[in-house]
Amino acid sequence: LKEKTEDLKRERQLAEDLLHQMLPKSVAQQLRKRQKVEAENYDQVTIFFSDIVGFTSIAASCTPLQVVEMLNNLYICFDSRIESYDVYKVETIGDAYMVASGLPERNGTKHADEIAKMSLDLVAAVRQVVIPHMPTGRLQLRAGIHTGPCVAGVVGYKMPRYCLFGDTVNTASRMESTSLPQKIHISSATYEALLTDDAYEIKLRGEIEVKGKGKMKTYWLLGNKNYSVQN
């Protein structure tokens, strides 16, 4: 009986760990109690998007298994690195990687700093990811960041997902799509949030036309004066 109880505990722990990797802990606990998860409004969060430069053409020259293996290598690398920061991985869609800070747990004014350090780390890390079927090739990342308010909540009954909504999400996505290879493109709002510590090397990109937003003044995040990326 004691052995069976221990086995049951281990199985339950495995199930909980898996659930907590797919949903925030607080959300998972509410769902397990069959409680309704209320959508929550966040005044300030920072959202990061990235994708692989030329992914469509890379994927076209690979077998399906090679594409999966390549993305798995990439995301294992990213997932292990983001554990060093106060961030929450929202989702991956194909080659797109979305991370937020400031939710589901609020962290005051730290969210922009956490995402900025993480993004510098990921842009450096992607160059070290080995593509098994392209030994001499290297992946390049295109990244974008924006800071602002958003709403977060669980949608769906089967395979429920923790989703973010609002203009901040759209703008962060636009920062990524208008970025350049191995560059981190940030909005004015993120730039102002990072100015408080004077810890970052940031270069003005200028005014660019952003679909659905008109002209926006944006910047390149180049580095951190007090922090070097992990090996």
C-alpha positions in Angstrom: 0.0 0.0 0.0 2.9 2.3 0.9 4.6 1.6 -2.5 1.3 2.2 -4.4 0.8 5.6 -2.5 4.4 6.7 -3.4 3.8 5.7 -7.1 0.5 7.7 -7.1 2.3 10.7 -5.6 5.0 10.6 -8.3 2.5 10.3 -11.1 0.5 13.2 -9.6 3.6 15.3 -9.4 4.5 14.5 -13.0 1.0 15.5 -14.1 1.2 18.8 -12.2 4.7 19.6 -13.6 3.4 19.1 -17.1 0.3 21.2 -16.5 2.5 24.0 -15.0 4.6 24.0 -18.2 1.5 24.7 -20.3 -0.4 27.1 -18.0 0.6 29.5 -15.2 0.5 27.9 -11.8 -2.2 30.2 -10.5 -4.4 29.5 -13.5 -3.8 25.7 -13.4 -4.8 25.6 -9.7 -8.1 27.4 -10.5 -8.8 25.0 -13.4 -8.1 22.0 -11.2 -10.7 23.3 -8.7 -13.1 23.7 -11.6 -13.2 27.4 -10.9 -13.8 30.0 -13.6 -10.5 31.8 -14.5 -11.3 35.5 -14.7 -9.5 37.6 -17.3 -7.1 40.1 -15.7 -6.0 43.6 -16.8 -2.3 44.5 -16.5 -1.3 48.2 -16.6 2.2 47.6 -17.8 3.9 44.5 -19.3 6.7 44.0 -21.8 6.2 41.6 -24.7 8.9 40.0 -26.9 8.4 38.3 -30.2 11.0 36.7 -32.4 11.2 34.6 -35.5 13.8 32.9 -37.7 15.0 34.9 -40.7 14.2 33.0 -44.0 12.5 30.2 -42.2 10.1 29.5 -45.1 13.0 28.9 -47.5 14.9 26.9 -44.9 11.9 24.7 -44.2 11.3 24.2 -48.0 14.7 22.6 -48.3 14.2 20.2 -45.4 12.2 17.1 -44.7 9.4 17.6 -42.1 11.4 15.6 -39.6 14.4 17.9 -40.1 12.2 21.0 -39.5 10.9 19.6 -36.2 14.4 18.6 -35.1 15.8 22.1 -36.0 13.0 23.9 -34.1 13.3 21.5 -31.1 17.0 22.2 -30.8 16.3 26.0 -31.0 13.5 26.0 -28.4 15.3 23.7 -26.0 18.1 26.3 -26.1 15.7 29.2 -25.6 13.6 27.5 -23.0 16.7 26.7 -20.8 18.0 30.3 -21.1 14.8 32.1 -20.2 14.6 30.3 -16.9 17.3 32.8 -15.7 14.9 35.7 -16.1 11.6 36.8 -14.6 9.6 36.1 -17.8 6.7 33.9 -18.9 6.8 32.0 -22.2 3.4 32.5 -23.7 3.6 30.3 -26.8 5.4 29.2 -29.9 3.7 29.2 -33.3 5.9 27.6 -35.9 9.2 29.5 -35.8 7.7 32.4 -33.8 8.6 32.6 -30.1 6.5 34.9 -27.7 7.6 35.8 -24.1 6.2 38.3 -21.7 7.2 39.8 -18.4 5.0 41.5 -15.8 2.4 38.7 -16.0 0.9 36.4 -14.8 2.8 37.6 -11.7 3.3 41.4 -11.6 6.9 42.5 -11.0 6.7 46.3 -10.7 8.9 48.1 -13.1 11.3 45.2 -13.8 9.5 43.8 -16.8 11.3 45.8 -19.5 14.7 45.1 -18.0 14.0 41.4 -17.7 12.9 41.1 -21.3 15.7 43.3 -22.6 18.4 41.1 -20.9 16.7 38.0 -22.1 16.5 39.2 -25.7 20.2 40.0 -25.8 20.9 36.5 -24.5 18.6 34.8 -27.1 20.0 36.8 -30.1 23.5 35.6 -29.0 22.4 32.1 -28.3 20.8 31.5 -31.7 24.2 31.6 -33.4 25.3 28.6 -31.4 22.3 26.4 -32.3 23.4 23.5 -34.5 21.2 22.6 -37.5 21.9 18.8 -37.9 21.2 18.8 -41.6 23.0 22.1 -42.3 26.3 21.8 -40.3 27.8 24.9 -41.8 24.6 27.0 -41.6 23.5 29.2 -38.7 20.1 30.5 -37.8 19.4 34.2 -37.5 16.8 35.8 -35.2 14.6 38.8 -35.8 13.3 40.3 -32.5 10.9 43.0 -31.4 9.8 44.4 -28.0 7.0 46.7 -26.9 5.8 47.8 -23.4 2.2 48.7 -22.5 -1.1 47.5 -21.0 -2.8 44.2 -21.9 -5.5 41.7 -20.9 -4.7 38.1 -20.1 -7.1 35.2 -19.8 -7.7 31.6 -20.5 -9.7 30.7 -23.7 -11.1 27.4 -24.7 -12.4 24.4 -22.8 -10.5 21.7 -24.6 -6.8 22.4 -24.5 -7.3 25.7 -22.8 -4.7 28.4 -23.5 -3.4 31.4 -21.6 -3.7 34.2 -24.1 -2.8 37.9 -24.2 -5.0 40.5 -25.9 -4.6 44.2 -26.7 -2.8 46.7 -28.8 0.5 46.0 -26.9 0.6 42.5 -28.3 -0.1 43.8 -31.9 2.6 46.5 -31.6 5.2 44.0 -30.2 4.5 41.8 -33.2 4.9 44.7 -35.5 8.3 45.6 -33.9 9.4 42.0 -34.7 8.1 42.0 -38.3 9.9 45.3 -39.1 13.1 44.3 -37.4 16.3 43.1 -39.2 18.4 39.9 -38.9 20.2 39.6 -35.5 18.6 42.9 -34.4 16.4 43.7 -31.4 13.8 46.4 -32.4 12.2 48.3 -29.6 9.4 50.8 -29.4 9.6 54.3 -27.8 7.6 52.9 -24.8 10.2 50.2 -24.1 13.0 52.7 -24.7 11.6 55.0 -22.0 11.1 52.1 -19.6 14.8 51.1 -20.1 16.1 54.7 -19.6 15.5 54.6 -15.9 18.5 52.5 -15.2 20.8 54.0 -17.9 22.2 50.4 -18.3 21.6 49.8 -22.0 23.3 50.7 -25.2 20.4 51.9 -27.5 20.6 53.5 -30.9 17.8 55.5 -32.5 16.5 53.9 -35.7 14.2 56.8 -36.5 10.7 57.0 -37.8 9.4 54.0 -39.7 6.0 53.2 -41.2 4.3 50.5 -39.2 1.3 48.7 -40.7 -1.9 49.7 -38.8 0.1 52.2 -36.6 1.3 54.8 -39.0 4.7 56.4 -38.3 6.5 55.3 -35.2 9.8 56.4 -33.6 11.7 53.2 -32.8 15.2 52.1 -31.6 17.7 49.3 -31.7 18.7 47.6 -28.5 22.4 46.9 -28.8 23.6 45.7 -25.4 23.8 46.1 -21.7 26.7 48.1 -20.1 26.7 46.1 -16.9 25.6 42.6 -18.0 27.1 40.1 -20.5 25.1 37.3 -22.0 25.5 33.7 -20.7 27.9 31.3 -22.4 
